[in-house]
Amino acid sequence: MAKLSTELVNLLGNYGHIGFTFVAAIFVGLGGGIYLDEKVFDGRTSPWFTFIGLAFGIAAGFKSLFDILRTPAAKSDDKDTEG
């Protein structure tokens, strides 16, 4: 039972890390775009930097997602599965 709960905690931690990293990258890009729109266009409603920041945030989110998924997971030393 303890092994099952340890695996569950590890899986939840991994998926939580993936989700948080993906969402954080999108929000940082979006926030940067909104900030640049406010500073460059002096408060007028021009969403160009917001769209560009959102696109960069989504691209960074997918890049970090693929980097996390590409790294090999730590293999456990289970002797039960070796026949």
Secondary structure as the mmCIF struct_conf table of DSSP 4:
data_model
#
loop_
_struct_conf.conf_type_id
_struct_conf.id
_struct_conf.beg_label_comp_id
_struct_conf.beg_label_asym_id
_struct_conf.beg_label_seq_id
_struct_conf.end_label_comp_id
_struct_conf.end_label_asym_id
_struct_conf.end_label_seq_id
HELX_RH_AL_P HELX_RH_AL_P1 ALA A 2 VAL A 40
BEND BEND1 PHE A 41 PHE A 41
TURN_TY1_P TURN_TY1_P1 ASP A 42 GLY A 43
HELX_RH_AL_P HELX_RH_AL_P2 TRP A 48 ARG A 70
BEND BEND2 THR A 71 THR A 71
HELX_LH_PP_P HELX_LH_PP_P1 PRO A 72 SER A 76
BEND BEND3 LYS A 79 LYS A 79
TURN_TY1_P TURN_TY1_P2 ASP A 80 THR A 81
#
